[in-house]
Structures are given as C-alpha cells and as structure tokens.
Amino acid sequence: MHSLPFHTLDVFTDRPYLGNPLAVVLEAGGLETAQMQTIAREFNLSETIFVMPPRDPGHTARVRIFFPTAEIPFAGHPTLGCAALLAWMRNGPRDFDDDLVLEEEAGLVPVQISRRNGRISGSFRAPVRPHPHAGDAPTGLLAKALGLPESEIGFGAHRPGLFAGGPAFLYAPVADLDALASARPIEPHWSALMAAGTVDSAYLYTPDGEAGFRARMFSPTAGIPEDPATGSASAILAAQLLASGALPDGTSDWRLVQGVEMGRESHVGLQVSVSGSALTEVRISGAAVEVSQGTILPPSSGA
C-alpha cells in the first residue's frame, strides 16, 4: 500500500505547541483495525483519528479514533481537530463557515467550523447524552489514589461521581488549585480505584474564576499518563455538574482550562442545555491549529 498523508494539529488552542496534539491520517479506508492501532501506537499521542469515505455520501467522512492502546467510540479533540482540517482542506485559506458530519463509532457527530482572520474554531454536539456509569468511587480510596488528604476531595455540593457518554470517567472534584496541582496517580491505590469504578480514567476539576473550572485528566492504564485537553470528558462533565446541582434549567456556558500543569494550556468551551432537570444537549467548542504534515508508511497487514 502507498504511504498515507497525515497532519498533526494542536486542538483546544490557537497557538502551536499548546493544547492537545492530534494526528489525522487521511485516505485510511484500506487499513485494517490492527494497522490503525499500530499507527496510533507509533504516533504515541493521546489519540489518532483515521479518515475514510463515509458510509452515507451525504456525510463528510467516516472516522475511527484510537488511543495508543485501544480504539474508542468517541473523543472530543479528534472530532474537533479532524473537522477543522477537513473544513480547511475543502475551503482553502479564506474566511468560511462550514457544516460537517462525521460518522463515529458512537454515532453521527455534526460539527460547525469557522475561520476568521486565520483562526479556525468550531463546536459540536456530543453524540451520546451523558448518563450515570455503574461503579463505585469511595472517597477514601480516591484520596489515596491521588495522593491527597481525604479532606481535599470535593467542594461545595460537588462529590465524586461516575458518568459515561461513549467513554466513561470518574469525576473527582478537589478543594482548590493547590490540591489539583498536587494530585497524581499513586499505585496500587490507582488500579484499585479504576477497578472499583469500572473505568480507566479520572477527570479532576476545581473552581477557577467565574463560570469556570481548572481540570486535569489521568489515564495511565490507557497509555495516557495525563491528557492536556479531553473533549469527551468535558462533555460528560455536564452530567457531573447536573448531579452536583450546578446546572439550572436553560442553557449554561462554562469555561474549562486543562493542561496547565503540563505546560500545554488548553481552553474548552462547554455549553449545556437542561429542561425539567434533565440534560437535553451538550456542546463542546474550541480552536485548532495545524503543526505538521507528511506521509506515513502503513504497517504490514495483520500488524
């Protein structure tokens, strides 16, 4: 098979070398699952997305998303970054507004992309409405797994929770920015916590100014020691905020900052619509910027 074109982008930022890096592999329709996994492991980024012809010609593309260790049905920064690249490729270097539909394993994801004065940004609706995830998140074990005093777990009405919307996350509110900066996965408590919650990732958050949170996301068992920006976890955070009494009926906008402790500051917009104390729509927004492009040789079949 011939070499495949790829691009890398930094997502949830408009400045190169910040945000969350993403690899987008184009013309991937001929790849087997094992080949995609091998390529994702080679890039060794938190996610790599593969672009194929759509099943429905009315859609933009079919895509598959991989961690270095496994495929996932949906993820935010690959969705936004891939859509930004495809919109730029078909519109060129002019200002534009474009609507795309990506066929992901979790379902159809409509994405709106705009370019203004050289800056590309966009938003998408989460394909799966966030919902509770079966499992347990005992506060004592969570504190040990993060290396924090138990008194620093939670703030206000916010308590640990487990929610899913494609992938599943343990949500860990922590007392303040100092506690957030100090947290780190501690074994063997971390593995015990992941087993109790039937998840492989934990999303930590704490208040950071008006209508905003600072966050970190750890997922070492999925090959991601820490993630600079996690769009799927940001979308599913809506369920955690609803359970914590932070979302009134109507539409709320939240500003999420992640990756600061890694030196890769990311900015994620979260918009949540609630009716009758139930989630009706969750949207994620942010910017993306291209960093590199090239070609990659596919691994042999069955790799």
Secondary structure, DSSP 4 states (H G I P E B T S, - for coil): ---EEEEEEEES-SSTTSSEEEEEE-S-TT--HHHHHHHHHHHTSS-EEEEE--SSTTSSEEEEEE-SS-EES--HHHHHHHHHHHHHHHH-SS-EEEEEEEEETTEEEEEEEEEETTEEEEEEE-SS--EE-SS---HHHHHHHHT--GGGB-BTTB--EEEESSSEEEEEEBSSHHHHHH----TTHHHHHHHHHT-S-EEEEEE-STTEEEEEEEEGGGTEEEES--HHHHHHHHHHHHHTT---SEEEEEEEEE-GGGT--EEEEEEEEEETTEEEEEEEEEEEEEEEEEEEPPPPTT-
